Amino acid sequence: MIKVVNIKEFIGHRQAIYSLAHSPSENFFYSGGADGMLVKWDFESAEGLLIAQHDHAIYTVACFGNFILTGTNQGELTIFDSNNYLLVKKLKWNNFPIFDIQFSNGLYYIASANGAISVFDKQFNKVNEIQLSNKSLRQLLPVNNELIVVGSEPALWVLSSQNGISEKKSDFNGSLFTVIYHPDSQTMVTGGRGAILHFLSSQNSEIQVNAHLLHIHSLALHPDQTLFLSSSMDKTIKLWDFDKKTLLKVIDKEKYNGHTSSVNKILWFDRNRFISCSDDRTIKCFEIIQP
């Protein structure tokens, strides 16, 4: 039987924490939240280093190559050098919140609350804008030469490498906030306001699983793709078997010293450990022990 152990806690944010990003080549990760703080955390010591203090809430943090990028609730995209933490560039092209930042095939993709994806080259020059909706786009997921997008319409889009819409699905029961993709089974899993997991296969079949009591904010696929995590406004994190679509563990405050408020983001740190952040202003690390 799989065991889950709470092994560490990271404290320092003054308000809700919305985003986490991990640089795979380092033993560090980054966080951002409502207090506008961008913090670098040393995983072993649990000590935090304040990299920048934004004037507005940070909704998303991303780490690609030598850059750390943040997006705020006021539409500001800020880029820092991860080697010296100096400001590289700050961009603002509208006042809409930025919900996600991804890098794929030499381009940066930024999802905003105006329903558009802004596209930038490696020098952070804007080269395109793709208007998909009149409602928020919440998460971007690069898969091969395509980009999976979920949003509040509610809808899921698949964009081709030429930025054309190759697929759109819109029969969901509420806004979508998060998506993962299993490459072997070619299955997408979405979560959102309806608190339901939608398993969407390449054959257009769909399986729905009632997963949480309130909104699902984040999904994370295990590195070996056998397990995945979901986190929710209901204060819990749940561990699932991907193939069987069965619930393995409910990670809550009572049994696992989990979070006391909405869990906004989850992220696998490595094969055995994952981190999560919450409205309760803490980041927690859990270890998965498999038989």
ZAMARGU-4260 file (C-alpha; in steps of 0.2 Angstrom, whole numbers, plus 5000, padded with zeros to 4 digits):
<rodrens>
0) 5000/5000/5000 | 5006/5017/4996 | 5011/5028/5011 | 5011/5047/5011 | 5022/5057/5024
5) 5022/5076/5027 | 5041/5079/5027 | 5043/5098/5026 | 5035/5115/5027 | 5041/5132/5019
10) 5035/5147/5028 | 5037/5166/5023 | 5024/5172/5012 | 5012/5184/5020 | 4996/5180/5009
15) 4989/5166/4999 | 5002/5157/4987 | 4996/5154/4970 | 5010/5147/4960 | 5026/5136/4961
20) 5039/5132/4948 | 5054/5120/4949 | 5070/5121/4940 | 5075/5103/4936 | 5093/5106/4936
25) 5094/5114/4953 | 5088/5109/4971 | 5077/5125/4972 | 5060/5130/4967 | 5051/5146/4966
30) 5034/5153/4973 | 5023/5168/4970 | 5007/5174/4978 | 4995/5188/4983 | 5008/5197/4993
35) 5018/5200/4976 | 5033/5191/4983 | 5044/5180/4971 | 5053/5168/4983 | 5067/5156/4979
40) 5067/5141/4991 | 5081/5129/4995 | 5073/5112/4997 | 5085/5105/5009 | 5086/5120/5021
45) 5068/5126/5018 | 5075/5143/5018 | 5068/5156/5007 | 5077/5170/4997 | 5066/5185/4991
50) 5070/5188/4973 | 5058/5202/4970 | 5043/5212/4978 | 5030/5215/4965 | 5017/5229/4967
55) 5003/5217/4962 | 4998/5199/4966 | 5008/5185/4956 | 4996/5173/4948 | 5009/5162/4939
60) 5028/5158/4940 | 5038/5149/4927 | 5056/5144/4925 | 5064/5140/4908 | 5082/5140/4905
65) 5091/5155/4913 | 5075/5164/4915 | 5062/5166/4929 | 5045/5173/4923 | 5031/5180/4933
70) 5013/5185/4928 | 5003/5196/4939 | 4984/5200/4941 | 4987/5217/4932 | 4994/5210/4916
75) 5013/5212/4920 | 5025/5200/4913 | 5042/5201/4922 | 5058/5191/4917 | 5073/5189/4929
80) 5090/5181/4926 | 5090/5165/4936 | 5109/5166/4938 | 5110/5183/4947 | 5091/5187/4949
85) 5093/5204/4940 | 5078/5211/4930 | 5079/5207/4912 | 5063/5215/4906 | 5046/5220/4911
90) 5031/5220/4899 | 5013/5225/4900 | 5002/5225/4885 | 4985/5225/4894 | 4977/5225/4912
95) 4971/5207/4911 | 4978/5194/4924 | 4991/5182/4917 | 4986/5164/4922 | 5000/5154/4914
100) 5016/5155/4905 | 5024/5141/4894 | 5039/5139/4883 | 5038/5127/4867 | 5047/5126/4851
105) 5057/5143/4854 | 5042/5153/4859 | 5034/5159/4875 | 5015/5158/4877 | 5006/5168/4889
110) 4987/5165/4894 | 4977/5179/4900 | 4960/5183/4907 | 4955/5192/4891 | 4954/5175/4882
115) 4970/5177/4872 | 4987/5169/4871 | 5001/5181/4868 | 5016/5174/4859 | 5034/5180/4862
120) 5050/5175/4854 | 5066/5171/4864 | 5070/5190/4865 | 5053/5193/4872 | 5047/5202/4857
125) 5028/5200/4854 | 5025/5190/4838 | 5007/5185/4839 | 4991/5185/4848 | 4978/5171/4847
130) 4961/5176/4853 | 4952/5160/4858 | 4938/5166/4869 | 4930/5181/4878 | 4933/5173/4895
135) 4949/5168/4905 | 4962/5155/4898 | 4968/5146/4913 | 4982/5134/4908 | 4993/5130/4894
140) 5001/5113/4891 | 5013/5110/4877 | 5012/5092/4869 | 5024/5088/4855 | 5020/5102/4842
145) 5003/5106/4849 | 4997/5117/4863 | 4982/5111/4874 | 4972/5126/4882 | 4959/5126/4895
150) 4948/5140/4901 | 4933/5147/4909 | 4921/5147/4893 | 4921/5132/4898 | 4931/5124/4884
155) 4947/5115/4879 | 4956/5119/4863 | 4971/5110/4854 | 4981/5122/4844 | 4992/5115/4830
160) 5010/5121/4827 | 5003/5134/4815 | 4993/5141/4829 | 4977/5135/4821 | 4963/5127/4831
165) 4963/5108/4827 | 4951/5104/4840 | 4939/5112/4852 | 4928/5104/4865 | 4915/5114/4875
170) 4903/5102/4883 | 4910/5104/4901 | 4900/5107/4917 | 4909/5122/4923 | 4925/5132/4920
175) 4941/5122/4917 | 4957/5127/4927 | 4969/5113/4924 | 4974/5099/4912 | 4987/5085/4911
180) 4991/5073/4897 | 4996/5055/4897 | 5007/5052/4882 | 5006/5033/4881 | 4987/5032/4882
185) 4985/5049/4873 | 4973/5054/4887 | 4969/5072/4893 | 4962/5074/4911 | 4954/5091/4915
190) 4948/5098/4932 | 4939/5114/4936 | 4924/5122/4944 | 4913/5107/4943 | 4925/5097/4954
195) 4924/5083/4941 | 4939/5074/4933 | 4936/5072/4914 | 4946/5059/4906 | 4947/5062/4887
200) 4954/5049/4876 | 4961/5050/4858 | 4946/5040/4852 | 4935/5055/4859 | 4928/5044/4873
205) 4925/5052/4890 | 4925/5046/4908 | 4919/5057/4922 | 4925/5054/4940 | 4917/5064/4954
210) 4934/5069/4963 | 4932/5084/4975 | 4919/5094/4985 | 4924/5110/4977 | 4934/5117/4963
215) 4949/5108/4956 | 4963/5120/4955 | 4978/5109/4950 | 4983/5092/4942 | 5000/5085/4942
220) 5005/5069/4933 | 5019/5058/4941 | 5035/5057/4932 | 5032/5038/4928 | 5014/5042/4923
225) 5006/5029/4934 | 5000/5041/4947 | 4993/5059/4947 | 4988/5072/4960 | 4973/5084/4961
230) 4971/5098/4973 | 4956/5108/4977 | 4947/5122/4985 | 4940/5109/4998 | 4958/5110/5006
235) 4963/5092/5001 | 4975/5084/4989 | 4971/5068/4981 | 4982/5054/4974 | 4975/5044/4960
240) 4980/5028/4950 | 4980/5034/4932 | 4975/5018/4923 | 4962/5012/4935 | 4956/5030/4939
245) 4954/5025/4957 | 4957/5036/4972 | 4972/5030/4983 | 4974/5044/4996 | 4966/5059/5003
250) 4979/5071/5010 | 4971/5082/5022 | 4974/5092/5038 | 4968/5079/5050 | 4978/5063/5044
255) 4993/5071/5035 | 4995/5089/5042 | 4989/5095/5026 | 4983/5112/5021 | 4970/5122/5031
260) 4963/5132/5016 | 4962/5130/4997 | 4976/5121/4988 | 4980/5131/4973 | 4995/5122/4965
265) 5004/5105/4966 | 5020/5101/4958 | 5031/5085/4958 | 5048/5089/4964 | 5055/5072/4960
270) 5049/5054/4958 | 5045/5053/4977 | 5041/5070/4983 | 5029/5084/4978 | 5025/5101/4984
275) 5009/5111/4986 | 5004/5129/4990 | 4989/5136/4998 | 4978/5151/5003 | 4985/5146/5021
280) 5001/5155/5016 | 5012/5139/5017 | 5021/5127/5005 | 5021/5109/5011 | 5031/5094/5004
285) 5025/5076/5005 | 5034/5060/5001 | 5026/5045/4992 | 5032/5029/4999 | 5028/5014/4987
290) 5029/4996/4991
</rodrens>
